Amino acid sequence: MSKRNWALIAATMVSLIYGVSFTIAKDVMPTYIKPFGFILLRVFGATILFWLISFFGPTEKIQHKDFPRIIAAAFFGVALNMLTFFKGLGFTSPISAAVIMVTTPIIVLILSAIIMKEKMIKRKIFGILLGLFGTGFLILYGKSIGNASNALLGNLLVFINAVSYAFYLILVKKLMDKYNAFTFVKWIYTFGLLMVLPFGWSEYQEIQWATIPIYILWEIVFVVLFTTFFTYLFNLVSMRELKPTTVSVFIYMQPLFATIFAISVGKDELTFVKIVSAVLIFVGVYLVTQKKKSQSQ
């Protein structure tokens, strides 16, 4: 199997894990662990795993000039990304959060045009406007069932998370072209841990481990091991062979996985607003990501 096919499989696995995680993380917080406390637990566990696995990777030395990019990747890919997502998920529903995350490819395209000077044609500009309109429609009018206490704020925070993740994809691509993933990912998480520590320490101390059911403990393990550790590894594998825009396209699959899982366990339901918003976003991202057959990836 070619490296590109492995990259495509890795990107698909990321979407599958994230799609399931929307509902699993919702089970854990805020009832048993508050959002920021959960993030500290998640980042701390993943940091240990990344340092352990790094000893099996190649020996490379990171140049001092690349540490600012690593710190920026830690801010956008770990700190801001996770803080806004988990806080937002605590206020909104799994399906709403998943649909909003689909705007990431649009945001990646915008940032690529600004930062990497890529040209945008009219079709792509129209797709951007259509996708952002769909997101705005969901943020303003999307209603959620269950314990979605503040859907407006939750949806907005998840959207900020999407913007942050788009920045991360562009930043980490430069590192992937220069170093092996095991060389720098441990540093991204180490700096990320330092960034989330002030936000999550007090909530982490409030965790009552003795009162947490066994199945919730397993869900916590799933989030730390799969949603954090493996997804970041799979993402780095896909980023080595694929462009940021191509990797971000796989986020389209997250709402599908999230919807199937959330509805199957009775955690959410489809509404007219969510369907219309999803259609607008999907059409928008389809328009902005279409490329000529002669173009690669």
N, C-alpha and C positions, 0 to 999 in steps of 0.2 A: 504494500500500500504506500502511495506517495506521501511525502511530508505535508503536502497541501490537504490531502484527504484526512490525515490525522488531525490537522489544524481545524478542519471543518467539523469533525467529530467532537473535538475538544470544545469548540464554540457552542455546539448543540448541547453538550452536557452541562455547560454553564447555564444556558437558558432553562434546561430542565430542572436543575437544582434550585435556581433562583425562583422559578415559577412555583415549585412546591414550598419554598421557604417563606413566601408571602403569608401563607396560612399557618405554617408551623411557628414562625416567630410571633404571630398574633396570639397563639395559644399561650405562649410563655409570658408575654408582657401585655399590660402592666400588672396583671394579677399576681404573678410570682416574682418577677424581676422588672424593675422600671427600665425604660429604654436606654438611658445612658449607662446604667449599671451593667446592662446586658452587653452593650458595646465594649465596655472595658474588659469584661470577661471574655468576649469573643476575640478581641485584638490581642489580649495577653496570651490566651491559649494558642492562637495562630502564630504569634511571634516566637514562642518556644518551639513550635513545630518547624517553622522555617529555619531557625538557627540550627536545629538538630539535623535537618535534611541537607543543609548547606555543607556539612562536613563530608558528604558523599559526592559533592559536585566538584567542578574544576577549581583550581587555585588561581584566582585573578585578583588584581589590586585595582580598586576604583580610583580614578584620578580625582584630585581635590576639586577641580573645576566642575565635576559632574555632581557633586553633593548638593548644590542648590537645586538642580533638577530633581534629584531624589527626594529632597525635602518637600519640594512643590508637589511631586507625585504622592508623597505621604499625606499631604494636606488634602488634596483633591480626591485621591483614591482610597484613603482610609478615614481620616478625621471628618472632614465636611461631608463626604459621601455617606458614611455610616450614621453619623449623628443626625443628619436631616432625614435620612430614610427611616430609621427606627423610630424617631420621634414622630414623623409623619404617619407611619404605619400604625402608631398607637392611637391616632385620631381618625383615620379613614379605613376603608375596607380593602381586602386583598385585591379584588378585581380593579378597583379604581387606581390603586397604586401601580399595578402591573400595566394598565393602559397608559398611564402618564409616562412610565419609563420607556414606552415605545417612541417618545419624542427624541431620545438620545441620538439616533442616527441623523436626525435633522440638525441637532445642535452640533454634532461632530462635523457635518458638512459646512455649517456657518463658521465654526472655528477654524476649519481647514482653509477656508477662503480667506480668513483674516490673518491667520498665523502662517500658513504654508503657501499663501498666495495662489490658491487654486481658483480657476475660473468658474463662474456660475452662469448658466444659461437661463432663459426665461422660464422654461419648464421646471427647473429646479427651484427658482424663486417662487413660482406659483405653488409648488409642492410644500415649500417651507411655510408659506402663509396659510395654506389649507391645514397642514398638520398642527401648527400653533393655534389656529382657530378651534380645532377639535379639542386640543388640550385645554384652552381657555373655557370652552363650553362645559367640559367635564368638571373643571375646578369650580366654576360659578354655579352650576346647576346639578351636578352629580350628587345623588343621595345614596346613602349606604344603609344597610340593615345591620343588626347586631349592635356591638358596642362602639360604633363609629361616632364618638362624642363630638367631634368638630371636623366634619368632612372638608370644609373650605380650607382651614389651616393645614390639615393633614395632606390634602392634595397639593397645596402650594409647597410644602416642605419636600414632598417627593419629587416635585418638579425641579427644585433647587438641587436635589440629589442627582437628577438626570444631567443637569448642566455640569455639576462637579465631576461626574463620571466621564463625561465627554472630554473635559480637560485632561483627565487622567489618561485616557486612551491615547491622546496625542503626545503627552509628555513621556509616557513609558515606551512608546514606539522608538524614540531616539535611543533610549537605553538598551532596548532589545537589539538594535543594530550594532551595538558596541560591545555588550557584555552578555555572558550567559545569565539566564534568569536567576539561578541560585546565588549569583554573586551579589545582586543588588536587592532582591525582594526582601531579604532579612533586614536590610537597612531601611527600606520603605516602611516595614511594619514596626521597626524599633522607633523610628521618629514618629510614626503614627500613634504608637502607644503613649509616648510622652505627650502628644497633643490631646488625646482623649482622656488622659488620667485626671486632669483637673475637673472635667465635666462628669466623669463617671464614678469617682471614688466614693462620694457620699451615698449614692444610690447603691453601689456595690456593697457597702457596709450594712445596708438595710436588708439584704437578702436573708431570709429565714430558711436555710437549707433543710432543716429538720421537717418543715411543713410542706415541702415540695413533693408532689407525687412522683412515683418512679417513671411514669410515661413522660412527664414534663422534663425530668432529668435527661432522658434519652433524647428528647427534642432539643435540649440545650446542647448536648453532645453533637447532634446532627448539625446545628447551626455553626458551632465552632469548627468541626472537622470538615464538613462538606461545603456549607455556604461560605465559609471564609477560606480555609486552607486549600481545599481542592479546586474551588472555583478560581482562585487567583492563580494557581498553578496552571489550570486548563487555559485560562485567559492568556497567560504568558506564552504558552505553547502555540496558541492560535495567532497571537500578535507577531510571532517570529516569522510566520509565513504569509500572513494576510495584512491588508491595509487597515487602518483604524475604522474607516467607513464600512468595510466589509465585516469586521468583527462586530461593529455596532448593529448591523442589520439583523443579527441573530437575536437581538432583543425583541424583535417582532414575535418570536415564538413564546416569550414569557407570558403574555396575556392568555394564550391558548392553554399552556400548562397550568397557569394559576387558576384560570376559570374552571377547567376540568376538575382539578383537585379540590378547590374551594367549594364548588357546588356538590361534588360527590360526598363531601363530609358535612354538608349543610351549613357552611360558614358564610356563604354569600349567595346572592342571586343576581341574575341579569335584569337590567331595566332598560327602558327605551333610550334614556339619555346615555347610558354606557355603550349601548350598541351604536347609536349615531356617532358618538365621540370616537369610538374605535374605528368605524368606517372612515371618518374624515382623516384620522391619524394614519391609518393604513394606506389610504390613497395618497396622502401627502408624502409619506416615506417611500412609497413605490416610485413616485415621480422623481424624487430627488436622488434616488440611488440607482436608477436605470443608467446603464453604460453601453457604449458601443461594443459589439462583439470582438472587435480588435483589441479592446482594452483588457488588461489582466486583472484578476482578483476583483 
